[in-house]
Amino acid sequence: MSTFREILSRLPSSMCRELEMLPDADIKDLEEIRLRCGQRVLLRCAGREKSLTQLTSKEDLQKILNNLIKYSYYAYEEDLAKGFVTIEGGHRVGICGKTVVKQGQPSLIKEVSSMNIRFTKEIKGCSNILLPIMIKNNAPQNILIVSPPGCGKTTLLRDMARSISMRHIQVAICDERSEIAGMYNSSPSFDLGPRTDVLDGCDKIHGIPILIRSMAPQVIITDEIGKQGDIAAVEQCVNAGVALITSIHGNCRNDIENSNISSLIKKNFFQSIIYLSAEHGPGTIKEIEDA
């Protein structure tokens, strides 16, 4: 509820008034606020879509973005070029508009045409069912979570970190997009357990070696592996005897066998692969595949 109020305060007053009239149950289940220029505001609550009467203007979109990032365009420059920003609390705001390309790479999105405010969730205990595969013989295991967007993989990773940390295991999080921990003023926005260290805003290629050298973790947790350079970082985990729990976008084994991490799949690097879906709501475990 406090997160909702915090983001609500950064939206136009006319939009706020209508959102404030939502039932508490809808606020509790709120997953997304989608804003499109000239269209009604659309909400997603526990898989259900709900529309408001409020139309979104071009000026609304620009003001909302300014308020969400507190006019700190320089601080969010790299993220904005990728089409999203992560604000305090780990909430991600996706952005579409006119893309400015420099040297063949997107450098800025201007003339914002739509936004998607995605709320992060903390569901303590959602990973408990996975404890037997997360830890074996008192040692953390290599685990891959395969999931389409919006199916709860980051929420699951967050609780896995907490659960493993509670069992006297040193955990390190390489939080490239600032979503798992939601670091703000040097503290995580979520309960990650008493033995968890967070490296925030650093890509995996550099972040994983830094954590191995500096924090001596027993397991590293990171989100959305997939870049070709990530493979070298994973191999450093292997050479250092550090376990890895990570995720990748996909629906099935065929998707990951045809991805940039196919070499890890062929080598059976992961002891377990967990497939998620939203069939019965975000976080539905569709299948667990053992190596």
Secondary structure, 3 states (H helix, E strand, C coil): CHHHHHHHCCCCHHHHHHHHCCCHHHHHCEEEEEEEECCEEEEEECCEEEEEEEEECHHHHHHHHHHHCCCCCCCCHHHHHHCEEEECCCEEEEEEEEEEEECCEEEEEEEEEEEEEECCCCCCCCCHHHHHHHEECCEECCEEEEECCCCCHHHHHHHHHHHHHCCCCCEEEEECCCCCCCCECCECCCCCCCCEEEEECCCHHHHHHHHHHHHCCCEEEECCCCCCCHHHHHHHHHHHCCEEEEEEECCCHHHHHCCCCHHHHHCCCCCEEEEEECCCCCCEEEEEEEC
